[in-house]
Amino acid sequence: MRRFFAPELEKVSVLQLGPGTVRERLSPYSREVAGEVKRMPRALTLEFYALAVRQTWVRKFLGEVYARYCSELATIIREGIERCEFCEVDTVQMAAAITGLCEGRILTLDA
């Protein structure tokens, strides 16, 4: 699971350091994530959820991944607000909403 999620967490971390505006960095990243969502087997995501229900360490691990991803994304959104690229929003809630939309898309892709 660590190997599976490490590249995704690294991508969002690197996103903070990239050149250009926040909007310029988020656009290609969003397209990349959308492509990965289409390629990801839905059964794999469901298996992670099933393991999380049965195993405390999996639930804790996935919670930590989610929290780190949202934190990194919130930092990027905050930068966009500070640069007046985005309107003022609750960055933590916005990051959670974006992450939730991605998760929901993964779960409904094959449905």
C-alpha positions in Angstrom: 0.0 0.0 0.0 2.9 2.3 0.7 4.4 1.7 -2.7 0.9 2.3 -4.3 0.3 5.6 -2.6 3.8 7.0 -2.5 3.9 8.3 -6.1 0.5 10.1 -5.7 1.7 11.8 -2.5 4.9 12.8 -4.2 3.1 14.3 -7.2 1.0 16.6 -5.0 4.2 17.5 -3.0 6.1 18.4 -6.1 3.1 20.4 -7.3 3.9 23.0 -4.7 7.4 23.5 -6.0 6.6 23.8 -9.7 7.0 26.9 -11.8 4.1 29.1 -12.9 0.9 30.1 -11.2 -1.1 27.8 -9.0 -3.7 27.6 -11.8 -1.0 26.7 -14.3 0.3 23.9 -12.1 -3.1 22.5 -11.1 -4.5 22.3 -14.7 -2.1 19.6 -16.0 -2.1 17.9 -12.6 -5.9 17.6 -12.7 -5.8 16.2 -16.2 -3.2 13.6 -15.1 -5.3 12.6 -12.1 -8.3 12.2 -14.3 -6.4 9.9 -16.6 -5.1 7.9 -13.7 -8.6 7.5 -12.3 -9.8 6.1 -15.7 -6.9 3.6 -15.7 -7.3 2.5 -12.1 -9.1 -0.8 -11.5 -12.2 0.0 -9.5 -11.9 -3.4 -7.8 -8.5 -2.2 -6.3 -10.1 0.8 -4.7 -13.0 -1.3 -3.3 -10.4 -3.8 -1.9 -8.7 -1.0 0.0 -12.1 0.0 1.5 -12.9 -3.6 2.3 -9.5 -4.0 4.0 -10.0 -0.8 6.0 -13.3 -2.1 7.4 -11.6 -5.3 8.6 -8.2 -4.1 9.6 -7.5 -1.2 11.9 -3.9 -0.6 10.5 -5.3 -0.3 7.0 -8.0 2.2 8.1 -5.3 4.2 10.0 -2.9 4.1 7.0 -5.6 5.3 4.5 -6.7 8.0 6.9 -3.1 9.2 7.1 -2.7 9.2 3.3 -6.0 11.1 3.0 -4.9 13.7 5.6 -1.5 14.2 4.0 -3.0 14.5 0.5 -5.6 17.0 1.7 -3.0 19.0 3.7 -0.7 19.3 0.6 -3.6 20.3 -1.6 -4.8 22.8 1.0 -1.3 24.4 1.0 -1.5 24.8 -2.8 -5.0 26.2 -2.7 -3.9 28.7 0.0 -1.0 29.8 -2.2 -3.5 30.5 -5.0 -5.7 32.6 -2.6 -2.6 34.6 -1.5 -1.7 35.2 -5.1 -5.3 36.4 -5.8 -5.8 33.6 -8.3 -8.7 32.1 -6.4 -11.4 33.6 -4.2 -11.2 33.2 -0.4 -12.4 29.7 0.6 -11.8 27.4 3.5 -8.7 25.6 2.1 -9.1 22.5 4.2 -12.8 22.0 3.2 -11.9 22.7 -0.5 -9.1 20.2 -0.4 -11.4 17.6 1.2 -14.1 18.3 -1.4 -11.6 17.9 -4.3 -10.3 14.7 -2.8 -13.8 13.4 -2.2 -14.8 14.1 -5.8 -11.8 12.1 -7.1 -12.6 9.2 -4.8 -16.2 9.3 -5.8 -15.2 9.3 -9.5 -13.0 6.2 -8.9 -15.9 4.4 -7.2 -18.4 5.2 -9.9 -16.3 4.8 -13.0 -17.3 1.3 -13.9 -20.8 1.6 -12.5 
